[in-house]
């Protein structure tokens, strides 16, 4: 059975992840008011929030700088995938991880680039409208990233006698994230744990493989 090329596999993965990510974001944004929560189970909830920062709602520096960095990162990953598109020495899992990282970064880039232009920001408890007649809530490159996946796996109150945190309520795993965040973070972890050695393969070998494949074609 002929193995699917790295390029075709990467494109397929990126398209699937982007579709799922954007579908869930648009659905939540147009059906939930900001801050609305739906309890699926005790340990899984859909909670609509938005952020200007990085994965899992973190904030870091200027919005414009962060968006520009994300765009550059996506371009770099796409270029790398193009370079390894005909490599036969790389395991399939490695290509899957790189493609999922690219898709995760691209998914949040779409929010930053377009959402400020194509969505409004209605007052509570109304939900957002897509392509509002009066324009979006912000400008190009200034959109906010939509998050909705919340997994409060367990929670408890610290004993009052404990220093610093005594008496406080603690929720284990508080970050709220989206499909793009999950795709990026899980694939980075798998890449480091199982495929780190392939990151050090020389570009010379990659160029030779690509060149030979192009000559055959």
N, C-alpha and C positions, 0 to 999 in steps of 0.2 A: 504494500500500500504506500503510495507516494505521500511523503510528509508535506504538510502545508508550509509555505514559506514563512519566514519570520515577519516579513512585511505584511502579508495577507492576514496572518494571525493578529498582529498588532492593530491593524486597522479595524478588524472585526471587534476586538476587545474594547478599543477606544469608543467605537460607535455605540456598543451595547451599554457600557458604563455611562457615557454621556446621556444617552436616551433615558435610562433609569433615573439618573441624578436630576436631570432637568424636568422630567415628568413629575417626580415627587416634589420638587421645589415649587413648580408652578401650581400643582394641585393644592399643596398646603397654603401657598400664598393667596390663592383665589378662593379658598374655602374656610380658612381659619382667620380670625382677627388676631392681631399681634398679642402674644402672650397666652392665647387659648391653648388648653391642654386636653388631650383625649387619652384616657387610661385604657391601654390594651390589656395589660396585666399589671400585677403589683411591681414588677421589675422592668417593664417596658411601657413607655409613654410617648405619645407624639406631642411635642411642645414647640410651638412656632415662635422662634426668635430670629433676629438678624444681628449681624456683627460687621464691623469694619476691618477686622483683623485676620489672623491666620486660622489654622485648623482648630476645631473645638472651642471657637469663640474667643480665642486669645487676641489681645490687642497689641500691636507692635508698630510704633512709628507712624509716619505719614501715609495716608491712604493712597495717594498718587504714587509714592515710591514703592509701596507694597504691591500695587497693581502692576506697575511697570516690571518689578522683579518677577512677578508671576508670569507675565507674558514672555519675558526673556527665558525663564526656566522652561516653559512649554516649548518654545522654539528650539532650545538646546536639546530637549528630550526627543523631539520629533526628528531633529537632525541626526541624533544618535541612532534612533530606530531605523532611519533611512540607511545609515552606514552599515548596520548589521542585518539588513533585510535579506541578504542571501547567504549569511553565515550558516554553515552546517555543523560547526563544532559546539555551538551553544545549546544547552538543554532548553526544552520548550518552556519549562517553568521560569527560566531567566527572562525570556522574551515576554512572558505573561506578566511578570512583575514590573518590568520596565514600561510596558504598555499601560498597566493599571496606574502606575505613578503618573504617567503622562495624562491619562484620562482624569485622574483625580485633580491634578493641577489645572487642567483645562476646564473642568466643571466649575470650579470656583472663579476662574478668570471670566467665564461667561456672565456670572452674576455681577462681578465688578464692572465689566465693560458695558453691559446692556440693561441690567435691571433698573438702574436709576432713570433710564430713558423710557422704558416700556411699561413700568408700573407706577401707580400713584401711591400715596401714603395716607389713606383715609383715617378719620378719627374713630376711636373706639366707640362701638363694637363693630364697625363696618369692616368688610374684607377688601383687599386690594383689587383694583380693576386693571386688566391688561390692555395696553394701548388706550389709555384714557384720552378723551377729547382735549383736555386742558394740559396734556403733557405729563411727563413723569415727575418723580419726587426729587430728582437730582440730574446731574449731567453725565456725559460720556466719561467712563473710567471711574465714576464716583458711586457706583451702585454698591449695595450692601449684600453680603452673602447670607443666604437663607439656611437656617439650621432647624432640625425638627426631631431628630432621633435622640431619645433620652432614656438611659438605662440606670435608674437608681437601684442597683442590685440589692443593697441592704442599707439600713440606717439605724442609728442608736444615739442615745445620750451619754456623753462621757460622765463618769462619776464625779461628783462635786469636789472630791478631795484631790483630783489630778491637777497638777500645775498647768497653767496657761489655758488648757482646753476644758478644764473642769466645768461641768454643767451645760456645755454647748451641745447642740444637736449636730450630728455628723452623718452625711450621706456618702456612701461609697460609690465612686464613679459619677461625679456630678456633671462632667462636660456634656454639652448638647452639640450634636454634629450632624453631618449630612452624608449622603452616599459617596460623594467625591472625597470627603475627609477619610471615610472608612477605606475606600479603595487605595488612597495614597498611603495612609499609615500602615495598613495591614501588609501591603506589598513591599514597603520599605523594610518592615520587620522581617518578612520572609526572605527578601533579597539579602539582607545582612546575615541572617542565620544560616541559609542554605546555599547561597550563590555568590558570596563575597569574592571567592577566588576568581570568578569570571570577570570581575571589574578591573583586574590588573592585566588582562590580556592586551598585548600591544596593538596599537592602531595599524601597524604595518601588516599584521596578519589579517586584520579585518579588511584592509584595503586590497590585499592580494586576493582574498576570497571573493570580494565584491567585483573586482576587476575580472577575475576568471569567469564568474557567472555571467557578467555582462558580455564577455567575448563569445560565450557559448550561444547566448541569445542573439 
